[in-house]
Amino acid sequence: MRRNAVLALGVVAFASSLLGVPLGAGAVGVQGSPCPDGARIDSGSSGERSYLLCSTNPDRGRMDKELWMSTDQGANYELQGPAPQKGITSGFAVPSEQTVAVSASAADQCVVYLTFDGGANWEETLTVTDGAPASNLTFTDANHGSVTCGWDENAMTYYTEDAGRTWMKM
């Protein structure tokens, strides 16, 4: 199913302003995406695979998330399945063709989820209590990435050297 998706900033912008999380990559619409109207849409690619994360229905510490994949440069997308609902989506990265990372802010937690099999299974690989919000999730290659957890001068940056399986404080 293909729909034109245009990001409606209302609810997501409100949730983002409460959390202090910039909208970042989610502040764009993706023409022809399978995401419903009003969804936060994050996108990324590696090799022959392009991924979309559609995040909808933000509520207290949770948000519906679906991962979609394309192997034809976005002409068609196939649902890979749901991503973990815990947390309001704040970041998205695609370090490799099978690895997708999502950061989220949940109550007072900064969390990072990864799938190493294209969305079939997810692992919560970082949880920082008293660390919300999560921001600046980035990967420079398939193994090296970072994420920031917390506010202003209390923010801590965590890094990974093993594709997000483990995280260490900088």
Backbone bond lengths (Angstrom), bond angles and torsions (degrees), N, CA, C in turn:
res aa  C-N    CA-C-N  psi(-1)  N-CA   C-N-CA  omega(-1)  CA-C   N-CA-C  phi
1 M - - - 1.434 - - 1.520 108.37 -
2 R 1.323 116.80 132.67 1.456 121.17 179.00 1.516 108.82 -120.15
3 R 1.293 115.07 137.08 1.456 121.12 175.76 1.509 108.39 -138.79
4 N 1.298 115.82 150.24 1.458 118.25 170.63 1.515 106.93 -76.46
5 A 1.308 115.73 126.95 1.461 120.22 -177.98 1.516 108.91 -111.78
6 V 1.286 114.91 127.43 1.446 121.03 174.82 1.515 106.20 -125.30
7 L 1.307 116.43 125.76 1.455 120.34 -176.46 1.521 109.80 -70.86
8 A 1.311 116.40 121.52 1.458 121.78 173.04 1.516 106.18 -91.14
9 L 1.302 117.18 113.36 1.460 121.05 -170.68 1.520 114.33 -76.00
10 G 1.312 119.18 -14.34 1.449 122.79 -174.08 1.507 116.08 -43.20
11 V 1.326 118.63 -75.89 1.463 122.64 -174.99 1.519 111.14 -66.31
12 V 1.329 117.59 -42.81 1.461 120.24 -178.25 1.521 110.73 -65.93
13 A 1.330 117.65 -41.54 1.460 120.03 178.48 1.524 110.67 -64.02
14 F 1.343 117.27 -38.98 1.454 120.56 178.10 1.525 110.24 -63.15
15 A 1.328 116.68 -48.76 1.465 120.16 178.99 1.521 110.33 -62.54
16 S 1.325 117.00 -39.88 1.456 121.10 179.82 1.527 110.95 -63.54
17 S 1.330 116.68 -41.53 1.464 119.08 -178.92 1.520 110.86 -67.83
18 L 1.326 118.06 -35.19 1.463 120.47 177.12 1.518 111.54 -65.11
19 L 1.325 116.29 -38.16 1.455 120.87 -177.52 1.518 113.01 -86.53
20 G 1.334 117.03 -13.39 1.453 119.78 -176.53 1.515 112.10 73.63
21 V 1.314 116.92 22.64 1.463 121.91 -177.00 1.520 108.52 -101.60
22 P 1.332 117.89 123.79 1.457 119.02 176.64 1.516 110.38 -64.77
23 L 1.324 116.16 149.00 1.453 120.26 -179.78 1.513 111.77 -66.63
24 G 1.308 118.67 -31.61 1.458 122.17 174.83 1.504 113.01 52.54
25 A 1.326 115.83 -134.71 1.458 121.58 -174.90 1.515 112.12 -64.03
26 G 1.312 117.92 -21.23 1.455 120.58 -178.81 1.505 113.25 -73.70
27 A 1.311 118.73 -7.87 1.456 121.42 -175.20 1.521 112.81 -90.83
28 V 1.317 116.36 30.01 1.462 119.65 178.29 1.513 109.47 -130.62
29 G 1.306 116.40 150.09 1.456 121.30 171.29 1.517 107.72 -92.89
30 V 1.295 116.93 150.75 1.457 121.18 178.12 1.521 106.73 -118.43
31 Q 1.311 115.86 111.96 1.454 121.33 -178.14 1.521 110.57 -58.01
32 G 1.326 117.50 129.44 1.449 121.39 177.34 1.517 114.82 77.71
33 S 1.328 118.55 12.70 1.467 120.18 -177.70 1.524 110.49 -76.65
34 P 1.330 117.05 159.69 1.461 121.45 177.03 1.527 112.91 -83.28
35 C 1.325 117.92 -1.82 1.465 121.26 -176.74 1.526 110.54 -70.46
36 P 1.327 117.10 144.21 1.462 119.65 178.37 1.528 111.59 -69.55
37 D 1.318 115.48 157.44 1.455 120.11 175.72 1.524 109.17 -56.29
38 G 1.323 115.92 138.66 1.453 121.40 178.78 1.513 114.63 88.13
39 A 1.322 117.92 -2.28 1.463 120.67 -178.38 1.517 110.98 -77.24
40 R 1.317 115.67 148.75 1.459 120.88 165.62 1.525 104.85 -77.25
41 I 1.311 117.50 128.50 1.461 121.36 -177.22 1.517 109.05 -118.46
42 D 1.325 115.77 119.77 1.460 121.71 174.25 1.522 107.19 -112.53
43 S 1.332 116.34 142.68 1.457 119.29 -178.26 1.518 110.78 -136.71
44 G 1.323 114.93 155.13 1.453 121.56 176.84 1.511 109.02 -168.97
45 S 1.325 115.94 162.85 1.458 119.10 -179.76 1.521 110.30 -148.14
46 S 1.312 114.28 159.29 1.451 122.96 174.19 1.521 106.82 -152.86
47 G 1.311 115.96 128.92 1.458 119.45 -178.63 1.513 110.94 59.71
48 E 1.317 116.42 -128.90 1.461 122.74 -177.42 1.526 113.32 -87.91
49 R 1.330 117.69 -3.28 1.458 120.38 -174.77 1.524 112.15 -106.95
50 S 1.317 114.62 134.41 1.464 122.48 172.74 1.526 107.23 -116.46
51 Y 1.324 115.88 137.42 1.460 120.52 -179.47 1.519 110.79 -121.49
52 L 1.332 115.54 147.03 1.460 123.52 169.57 1.522 107.74 -122.75
53 L 1.322 116.32 138.30 1.454 121.43 170.24 1.520 106.36 -112.85
54 C 1.319 116.58 118.58 1.461 122.39 177.74 1.524 107.49 -100.46
55 S 1.322 117.15 117.17 1.468 121.77 -179.77 1.525 108.54 -114.27
56 T 1.332 116.14 125.79 1.462 121.69 -175.98 1.522 110.81 -138.04
57 N 1.313 115.66 170.08 1.465 123.84 172.78 1.527 114.07 53.66
58 P 1.346 118.09 54.99 1.469 118.15 178.32 1.527 110.91 -63.63
59 D 1.297 116.10 138.13 1.450 122.87 179.16 1.519 107.17 -144.55
60 R 1.283 118.74 -174.11 1.459 123.32 -176.47 1.524 112.01 -56.78
61 G 1.331 116.11 97.42 1.458 121.15 174.91 1.510 116.05 73.19
62 R 1.349 117.74 17.04 1.458 120.31 -179.24 1.532 109.78 -151.27
63 M 1.317 114.15 162.55 1.456 120.75 178.78 1.528 107.50 -160.31
64 D 1.326 117.31 135.82 1.462 120.05 175.03 1.521 108.49 -67.62
65 K 1.337 116.71 137.46 1.468 121.54 -179.10 1.519 109.20 -138.99
66 E 1.340 116.15 132.88 1.460 121.48 175.17 1.518 109.14 -127.58
67 L 1.339 116.21 138.41 1.458 121.55 178.27 1.529 109.14 -105.27
68 W 1.344 115.11 128.65 1.462 122.86 178.30 1.517 108.74 -119.50
69 M 1.347 116.63 148.87 1.456 120.90 -178.32 1.520 110.51 -132.77
70 S 1.339 115.01 144.42 1.461 122.23 176.41 1.526 108.63 -128.65
71 T 1.321 115.95 141.82 1.462 120.41 173.90 1.529 110.92 -115.57
72 D 1.349 116.08 8.62 1.467 120.26 -179.64 1.535 111.10 -126.52
73 Q 1.324 115.11 42.67 1.462 123.55 176.72 1.523 113.17 58.30
74 G 1.324 117.05 33.72 1.454 121.69 174.02 1.513 115.71 89.79
75 A 1.314 118.08 4.61 1.467 119.46 177.51 1.527 110.59 -67.75
76 N 1.334 117.01 -35.98 1.464 122.90 178.51 1.520 108.77 -139.55
77 Y 1.325 115.89 143.85 1.461 121.68 178.36 1.520 109.77 -122.54
78 E 1.331 115.71 145.76 1.453 121.91 176.31 1.526 108.20 -120.78
79 L 1.333 115.74 132.52 1.459 120.55 179.21 1.516 109.50 -66.97
80 Q 1.330 116.66 124.92 1.457 122.25 176.80 1.517 111.11 -91.28
81 G 1.342 115.98 -22.45 1.454 120.89 177.78 1.508 111.48 131.23
82 P 1.335 115.35 179.20 1.458 119.48 179.59 1.526 111.49 -76.45
83 A 1.309 115.58 148.15 1.464 122.33 169.18 1.534 106.32 -98.15
84 P 1.324 118.44 162.79 1.468 120.11 -179.22 1.530 112.10 -54.62
85 Q 1.329 115.69 138.66 1.466 121.27 -177.46 1.521 113.38 -80.43
86 K 1.313 117.81 -23.07 1.462 120.76 -175.91 1.522 110.39 -58.25
87 G 1.330 116.20 128.47 1.453 122.22 174.80 1.519 114.93 90.67
88 I 1.329 114.48 153.93 1.457 123.11 174.15 1.529 106.76 -88.71
89 T 1.319 117.41 124.17 1.458 122.20 -176.72 1.518 111.08 -55.96
90 S 1.343 115.92 130.58 1.467 120.17 178.32 1.521 112.38 -129.33
91 G 1.335 118.16 -13.46 1.452 119.66 -179.72 1.516 111.53 -159.81
92 F 1.330 114.70 159.62 1.461 121.38 -175.95 1.515 108.03 -153.19
93 A 1.328 117.06 136.64 1.458 120.92 178.13 1.527 109.13 -149.74
94 V 1.337 115.34 150.55 1.461 121.93 178.43 1.531 107.11 -124.86
95 P 1.344 116.91 87.58 1.468 120.36 -177.75 1.526 114.60 -67.92
96 S 1.340 117.36 -30.73 1.463 120.79 179.29 1.520 108.76 -152.19
97 E 1.315 117.33 175.55 1.465 120.79 -175.98 1.523 113.55 -59.74
98 Q 1.316 118.52 -30.37 1.467 122.18 -178.87 1.524 113.52 -105.05
99 T 1.339 117.69 -11.09 1.461 121.49 -173.99 1.520 110.84 -107.22
100 V 1.333 115.40 126.62 1.463 122.43 177.81 1.520 107.22 -130.96
101 A 1.334 116.25 135.89 1.470 122.06 -179.75 1.525 109.86 -118.89
102 V 1.335 115.92 140.76 1.462 122.62 176.80 1.519 107.54 -131.65
103 S 1.336 117.17 129.12 1.462 119.85 171.94 1.523 108.00 -105.32
104 A 1.334 114.83 150.89 1.459 119.77 -177.85 1.525 109.88 -151.09
105 S 1.324 114.78 156.67 1.460 121.82 175.87 1.518 107.78 -112.55
106 A 1.337 115.91 124.51 1.456 122.00 -178.17 1.521 109.15 -130.62
107 A 1.324 116.26 111.10 1.462 121.38 -177.83 1.525 108.58 51.95
108 D 1.327 118.09 -112.06 1.461 120.66 179.60 1.523 111.64 -104.48
109 Q 1.327 117.54 19.87 1.461 121.02 -176.37 1.518 113.16 -113.49
110 C 1.310 113.93 146.06 1.458 123.96 169.54 1.524 104.98 -106.73
111 V 1.330 117.54 122.09 1.461 119.93 -178.23 1.526 110.90 -127.61
112 V 1.331 115.54 149.44 1.460 122.08 173.83 1.520 107.14 -129.31
113 Y 1.335 114.96 129.29 1.461 122.63 176.26 1.515 108.27 -111.91
114 L 1.314 116.02 144.25 1.465 120.73 174.36 1.507 110.43 -134.74
115 T 1.330 114.06 146.71 1.453 121.57 167.59 1.515 106.17 -118.03
116 F 1.310 116.01 134.88 1.462 121.42 -179.64 1.532 110.94 -108.90
117 D 1.352 115.00 5.69 1.463 120.39 -178.67 1.532 111.78 -132.05
118 G 1.331 116.14 35.53 1.451 120.51 174.58 1.514 115.64 72.20
119 G 1.324 118.69 17.27 1.458 121.53 175.13 1.517 114.94 110.01
120 A 1.321 118.83 -3.04 1.466 120.77 179.71 1.528 111.23 -69.18
121 N 1.340 117.09 -39.30 1.466 122.21 -178.89 1.527 108.94 -135.60
122 W 1.327 116.48 146.14 1.462 122.39 -178.89 1.520 109.96 -124.42
123 E 1.340 115.74 147.48 1.457 122.42 175.52 1.528 108.56 -128.12
124 E 1.327 116.43 138.94 1.464 121.18 171.54 1.518 105.92 -87.67
125 T 1.339 116.88 103.38 1.463 120.26 -172.08 1.523 113.34 -97.21
126 L 1.333 117.75 -13.61 1.465 120.66 176.07 1.522 108.28 -143.23
127 T 1.324 115.75 129.39 1.466 122.26 172.34 1.520 106.72 -135.39
128 V 1.311 116.42 118.55 1.461 121.07 177.84 1.519 107.26 -116.28
129 T 1.342 116.09 110.91 1.459 121.32 177.17 1.521 108.08 -75.29
130 D 1.303 117.17 144.13 1.458 123.24 -173.77 1.521 110.10 60.18
131 G 1.331 115.84 31.26 1.446 119.81 -175.69 1.508 115.23 -119.02
132 A 1.333 118.05 4.19 1.470 119.29 -178.57 1.520 109.13 -70.63
133 P 1.275 118.75 147.80 1.456 127.49 1.45 1.527 112.14 -90.86
134 A 1.327 114.79 164.36 1.462 121.91 171.86 1.526 107.49 -88.94
135 S 1.330 116.74 138.87 1.469 119.74 178.90 1.528 110.07 -154.73
136 N 1.312 115.13 165.58 1.467 123.30 172.61 1.524 114.21 57.85
137 L 1.325 118.06 42.09 1.460 120.84 175.03 1.526 108.41 -71.06
138 T 1.327 116.69 120.96 1.462 121.14 179.38 1.525 109.91 -144.31
139 F 1.321 114.98 151.30 1.460 122.08 171.00 1.518 107.07 -128.52
140 T 1.336 116.85 133.98 1.461 121.16 178.53 1.518 111.67 -91.66
141 D 1.335 116.54 -20.30 1.463 122.79 174.51 1.526 106.71 -159.98
142 A 1.318 117.18 -170.04 1.463 120.82 -175.09 1.527 113.80 -63.65
143 N 1.333 118.85 -21.41 1.462 121.71 -175.77 1.517 115.55 -113.25
144 H 1.314 118.61 -26.82 1.469 121.86 -170.68 1.525 112.01 -107.21
145 G 1.333 114.61 123.43 1.454 119.95 179.86 1.506 111.30 -150.49
146 S 1.343 114.42 174.05 1.467 120.26 177.84 1.522 110.10 -152.15
147 V 1.313 114.87 160.42 1.456 122.64 175.90 1.533 106.88 -149.94
148 T 1.309 116.48 147.04 1.463 121.84 177.58 1.522 108.48 -106.75
149 C 1.336 115.85 134.58 1.458 122.66 178.66 1.520 108.80 -123.17
150 G 1.321 116.82 126.75 1.456 120.70 174.36 1.511 114.30 113.48
151 W 1.309 114.66 179.47 1.458 124.23 -175.70 1.515 111.51 -102.72
152 D 1.291 117.26 142.39 1.467 126.60 168.32 1.533 113.96 33.16
153 E 1.347 116.62 -120.63 1.464 120.62 -175.60 1.528 112.70 -70.82
154 N 1.327 117.63 -14.84 1.469 121.23 177.60 1.526 112.50 -91.50
155 A 1.313 116.76 -0.29 1.469 120.22 -178.39 1.520 110.41 -68.84
156 M 1.316 115.22 142.66 1.459 122.39 176.94 1.523 107.91 -123.95
157 T 1.317 115.97 137.64 1.459 120.32 175.82 1.520 108.62 -101.09
158 Y 1.328 114.69 134.63 1.455 122.30 177.85 1.517 108.03 -113.42
159 Y 1.327 116.80 146.74 1.461 120.09 179.77 1.528 109.78 -131.46
160 T 1.319 114.41 158.26 1.454 121.94 177.78 1.517 109.35 -130.08
161 E 1.315 115.48 147.20 1.465 121.90 175.50 1.528 110.96 -122.49
162 D 1.352 115.62 6.53 1.466 120.23 -177.51 1.531 111.89 -131.56
163 A 1.327 115.19 42.61 1.473 122.46 176.26 1.523 113.61 66.66
164 G 1.333 118.24 21.14 1.452 121.39 176.76 1.514 114.95 93.87
165 R 1.326 117.84 4.36 1.457 119.85 178.44 1.530 111.21 -67.64
166 T 1.348 116.08 -35.97 1.463 121.70 175.63 1.522 108.72 -134.92
167 W 1.341 115.99 154.04 1.465 122.67 -178.34 1.513 109.14 -130.56
168 M 1.344 116.58 144.37 1.463 121.77 178.19 1.529 108.95 -130.12
169 K 1.337 116.57 149.67 1.467 120.41 175.60 1.503 109.68 -70.18
170 M 1.325 115.91 142.85 1.472 120.30 174.69 1.506 108.99 -79.68
